[in-house]
Amino acid sequence: MSLSAQSAPSHTFTSQSNASTSHSVGMSPELEQTLSLLSSHRSVLGYMLLSRGHPVSIIRHSGVVFEGEKGKKYAGVIGKIVETVQSGLDEISGNENDSDDVKFMRIRTKRHEIMISPDGRYLLAVLHDPST
């Protein structure tokens, strides 16, 4: 499922770096439903919908783990992770016509698992507790 196929153009979104319950203008009903389902799952600690740019900005988030300065740190790190992995793939291919794109990443630590789904314009990151 591609985020850009479900999302409105980026100029219709407002930055939501502090409010987890506010609604973005122009968000499709399908994306609203998907984000609502994600946040209602008991193992999900939160999600972030980020713009893909420099710097990465938070479009919308859910969960206390992504609030305030900690949320901004997560957003920056998630952007760097995707950029670094994509750069590595580009370097391995060595040919721009044969490059590969990152579609999904899953990173597991001792305490959490973060799943990142990059798109041409957006990044969706979900943090969950794999023990629940």
C-alpha positions in Angstrom: 0.0 0.0 0.0 1.6 3.3 -1.1 1.2 6.3 1.0 1.2 8.7 -1.9 -1.7 6.8 -3.5 -3.8 7.6 -0.4 -2.5 11.0 0.7 -3.3 14.4 -0.6 -0.5 16.6 -2.0 2.0 17.7 0.7 1.0 21.4 0.5 -2.4 20.6 2.0 -0.9 19.2 5.2 -0.1 21.2 8.3 2.8 20.4 10.6 1.6 18.6 13.7 4.7 18.3 15.8 3.1 18.7 19.2 -0.5 17.5 18.9 -1.2 13.8 18.6 -5.0 14.1 18.3 -5.3 17.0 15.8 -6.3 16.3 12.2 -4.4 17.3 9.1 -6.2 19.1 6.4 -6.6 17.1 3.2 -5.9 13.6 4.6 -7.8 10.9 2.7 -10.4 8.8 4.6 -8.4 5.6 3.8 -5.3 7.0 5.4 -7.3 8.3 8.4 -8.7 4.8 8.8 -5.3 3.1 8.5 -3.7 5.4 11.1 -6.6 4.9 13.4 -6.3 1.1 13.2 -2.6 1.3 13.8 -2.9 3.4 16.9 -5.7 1.2 18.3 -3.5 -2.0 18.2 -2.4 -2.8 21.7 1.2 -3.5 20.9 1.7 -0.2 19.0 3.3 2.4 21.1 2.9 5.1 18.5 3.3 6.1 14.8 4.8 9.0 13.0 3.8 10.3 9.5 6.7 12.3 8.3 7.4 14.5 5.2 10.3 13.4 3.2 12.7 16.4 2.9 15.5 18.2 4.5 14.8 18.5 7.4 12.2 15.8 7.9 9.1 17.2 9.5 6.3 15.6 11.5 3.0 15.7 9.7 1.1 13.7 12.3 1.9 11.4 15.2 0.3 9.3 17.9 1.7 8.0 21.2 3.4 9.8 24.0 6.8 8.3 22.9 6.7 10.7 19.9 5.7 13.9 21.7 7.9 17.0 22.1 11.6 16.9 21.7 11.8 13.1 21.8 9.5 13.0 18.8 11.7 15.5 16.9 14.7 13.3 17.6 12.9 10.2 16.4 11.9 12.0 13.2 15.4 13.1 12.5 16.9 9.7 13.1 14.2 7.9 11.0 15.0 10.2 8.1 18.8 9.5 8.5 18.2 5.7 8.6 16.2 5.7 5.4 18.6 8.1 3.7 21.6 6.0 4.7 20.1 2.6 3.7 19.0 4.1 0.3 22.5 5.6 -0.2 24.0 2.2 0.5 21.7 0.5 -2.0 22.6 3.1 -4.6 26.3 2.5 -4.0 25.9 -1.2 -4.3 24.0 -1.0 -7.6 26.6 1.4 -9.1 24.2 2.1 -11.9 21.4 4.7 -11.6 19.3 2.9 -14.1 19.4 -0.3 -12.0 19.0 1.3 -8.5 16.8 -0.3 -5.9 14.4 1.5 -3.7 13.7 0.9 0.0 10.1 -0.3 0.4 10.0 -1.5 4.0 12.4 -1.7 7.0 12.0 -3.5 10.2 14.5 -2.9 13.0 14.3 -4.8 16.2 16.1 -3.8 19.5 16.0 -5.4 22.9 12.9 -3.5 23.9 11.1 -2.3 20.7 10.6 -2.9 17.1 10.4 0.0 14.6 8.8 -0.5 11.2 9.5 2.1 8.5 7.6 2.4 5.2 9.2 5.0 3.0 7.3 6.5 0.0 8.3 9.1 -2.5 7.0 12.0 -0.4 6.3 10.5 3.1 7.8 8.2 5.7 5.5 6.1 8.0 7.2 4.8 11.1 5.5 2.6 13.7 7.0 1.7 17.1 5.7 -1.3 18.8 6.4 -3.6 21.7 7.0 -7.1 20.3 6.5 -8.7 23.7 2.8 -7.9 23.8 
